[in-house]
């Protein structure tokens, strides 16, 4: 059981890296408000919210849910960029925390 949980955590870490890179690529594009980008961000944020909650990263889950809500509210591009930046910063923090835990 512990071994399978460890394997899930490893896949979670890999997925966080992948999701973070995808979101960072989108964040660098101008504008970030295209319909295709909204769908991709929403899909990634939804998955991050669920997985983050499962692994006990409530802050990450909240940030991802806030990103989804920002998109659904048809907010301004500035608000969307801020929500996206906040989510990326939280992803960075969780990734750093998990790396530190793995090193112990």
C-alpha positions in Angstrom: 0.0 0.0 0.0 2.8 2.5 0.9 4.7 1.5 -2.2 1.6 2.3 -4.4 1.1 5.7 -2.6 4.8 6.5 -3.2 4.3 5.7 -6.9 1.2 7.9 -7.1 3.2 10.8 -5.5 6.0 10.4 -8.0 3.4 10.6 -10.9 1.9 13.6 -9.2 5.3 15.4 -9.0 5.9 14.6 -12.7 2.4 15.9 -13.6 3.0 19.1 -11.6 6.1 19.7 -13.6 4.3 19.1 -16.9 1.3 21.2 -15.9 3.6 24.0 -14.7 5.5 24.1 -17.9 2.3 24.1 -20.0 0.8 27.0 -17.9 4.1 28.9 -18.1 4.1 28.6 -21.9 0.5 29.9 -22.0 1.4 32.7 -19.5 4.1 33.9 -21.9 1.7 34.2 -24.8 -0.1 37.4 -25.8 -3.0 37.6 -25.3 -3.8 34.9 -22.8 -7.6 35.3 -23.5 -8.1 33.1 -26.5 -10.8 30.4 -26.3 -8.4 27.6 -26.9 -6.1 28.9 -24.1 -9.0 29.2 -21.7 -10.0 25.6 -22.3 -6.4 24.4 -21.8 -6.0 26.5 -18.6 -9.3 25.4 -17.3 -8.5 21.7 -18.0 -5.1 21.9 -16.3 -6.5 23.9 -13.3 -9.3 21.5 -12.8 -6.9 18.5 -12.7 -4.5 20.4 -10.4 -7.4 21.3 -8.0 -8.4 17.7 -7.6 -5.0 16.1 -7.4 -3.8 18.9 -5.1 -6.6 18.2 -2.7 -6.1 14.5 -2.8 -2.4 14.9 -1.8 -3.2 17.5 0.9 -2.0 20.6 -0.9 -5.0 22.7 -0.1 -3.4 26.0 -1.1 -2.6 24.6 -4.5 -6.1 23.2 -4.9 -7.6 26.6 -3.9 -5.3 28.5 -6.3 -6.3 26.2 -9.1 -10.0 26.6 -8.3 -9.6 30.3 -8.2 -8.1 30.1 -11.7 -11.1 28.2 -12.9 -13.5 30.7 -11.3 -11.6 33.6 -12.9 -12.0 32.1 -16.3 -15.7 31.4 -15.8 -16.3 34.9 -14.6 -15.1 36.3 -18.0 -12.7 38.5 -16.1 -10.2 40.9 -17.6 -7.0 39.8 -19.1 -5.1 41.4 -16.2 -7.2 39.4 -13.7 -6.6 36.2 -15.7 -2.9 36.8 -15.8 -2.7 37.5 -12.1 -4.7 34.3 -11.3 -2.4 32.4 -13.7 0.7 33.8 -12.1 -0.6 33.0 -8.6 -1.2 29.4 -9.7 2.3 29.0 -11.2 3.9 30.5 -8.0 1.9 28.0 -5.9 3.0 25.1 -8.2 6.6 26.2 -7.8 6.2 26.2 -4.0 4.6 22.7 -4.0 7.3 21.3 -6.4 10.0 22.7 -4.2 8.4 21.3 -1.0 8.1 17.9 -2.6 11.7 17.9 -3.8 12.8 18.8 -0.3 10.8 15.9 1.2 12.2 13.5 -1.4 15.7 14.5 -0.4 15.2 13.7 3.2 
